[in-house]
Amino acid sequence: MNRNDLYLKMLDATAKLQQEIALMLEARVVEAEKSRNWICHHINSTNLEGHEHQMKQSGEIHEYVIELIDGLTKMENSLNRHMQALLRQNESGAGAEGDGSNGMGNLFSFGEDGK
């Protein structure tokens, strides 16, 4: 198996990983919708006594959402770095194949400049 075949296998594995992540995120969307419905119906002034308790409960919910978004961002940044490393290796080993991007250009950079 030559280097290009190995790169294509790695890209295919990454695409499959992204598909699995998408399936997990779809399941999380269903769970989040259930949570949203519960919160909208149960977290209100009639069920929570006092402004301080309402603010505390709202703050806890927001912290959970921020942690979830932070985790997803870290996961996607990690996948992005792996794809950048793979594409840079492909470009450096391309030789006579032009830019070595196989028409992909800088598709996976997302403006992060290797961070």
C-alpha positions in Angstrom: 0.0 0.0 0.0 1.5 3.3 -1.0 1.4 6.6 1.0 -1.6 8.0 -0.8 -3.7 4.9 -0.1 -2.7 5.2 3.6 -3.8 8.9 3.6 -7.1 8.0 2.0 -7.7 5.3 4.6 -6.9 7.8 7.3 -9.3 10.3 5.8 -12.0 7.6 5.5 -11.5 6.6 9.1 -11.8 10.3 10.1 -15.0 10.6 8.1 -16.5 7.5 9.8 -15.5 9.0 13.1 -17.3 12.2 12.3 -20.4 10.2 11.3 -20.4 8.4 14.6 -20.0 11.8 16.4 -23.0 13.1 14.4 -25.1 10.2 15.6 -24.1 10.8 19.2 -25.0 14.5 18.8 -28.4 13.6 17.3 -29.1 11.5 20.4 -27.9 14.4 22.6 -30.4 16.7 20.7 -33.3 14.5 21.7 -32.1 14.5 25.3 -31.6 18.3 25.2 -35.1 18.8 23.9 -36.5 16.7 26.7 -34.5 18.7 29.2 -35.6 22.0 27.6 -39.3 21.0 27.9 -38.8 20.0 31.5 -37.0 23.2 32.4 -39.6 25.4 30.6 -42.4 23.7 32.5 -40.8 23.3 36.0 -38.2 26.0 36.5 -40.4 29.1 37.0 -41.4 31.4 39.8 -44.3 29.1 40.9 -42.0 26.1 41.6 -38.9 28.0 42.9 -39.2 30.2 46.0 -37.2 33.3 46.1 -35.2 35.2 43.5 -31.8 33.8 44.8 -33.0 30.2 44.4 -34.2 30.9 40.9 -30.9 32.5 40.0 -28.9 29.6 41.5 -30.9 27.0 39.6 -30.6 29.0 36.3 -26.8 29.4 36.9 -26.4 25.6 37.3 -28.3 24.9 34.1 -26.2 27.5 32.2 -22.9 26.0 33.6 -23.9 22.6 32.4 -24.7 23.9 28.9 -21.4 25.8 28.8 -19.4 22.7 29.9 -21.2 20.7 27.1 -20.3 23.3 24.4 -16.7 23.5 25.7 -16.4 19.7 25.5 -17.7 19.6 21.9 -15.4 22.5 20.9 -12.4 20.7 22.3 -13.3 17.5 20.5 -13.8 19.2 17.2 -10.6 21.2 17.6 -8.7 18.0 18.2 -10.2 16.4 15.1 -9.3 19.5 13.2 -5.7 19.4 14.3 -5.4 15.7 13.2 -6.8 16.5 9.8 -4.4 19.5 9.4 -1.5 17.3 10.3 -2.6 14.7 7.9 -3.1 17.1 5.1 0.2 18.9 5.8 2.1 15.6 5.6 0.3 14.8 2.4 1.3 18.2 0.9 4.9 17.8 2.0 5.1 14.3 0.4 3.2 15.2 -2.8 6.2 16.0 -4.9 5.0 16.2 -8.6 1.4 16.1 -7.7 1.0 19.8 -7.4 -0.1 21.1 -4.0 -0.9 17.6 -2.7 -4.3 18.6 -1.5 -6.2 16.5 -4.0 -8.5 19.4 -4.7 -9.2 19.9 -0.9 -7.0 23.0 -0.5 -7.1 24.2 3.1 -10.5 22.7 3.8 -10.0 21.7 7.4 -8.2 24.8 8.7 -11.3 26.7 10.0 -9.1 29.8 10.5 -7.1 28.3 13.4 -3.6 28.6 12.0 -2.4 25.4 13.6 -3.5 26.1 17.2 
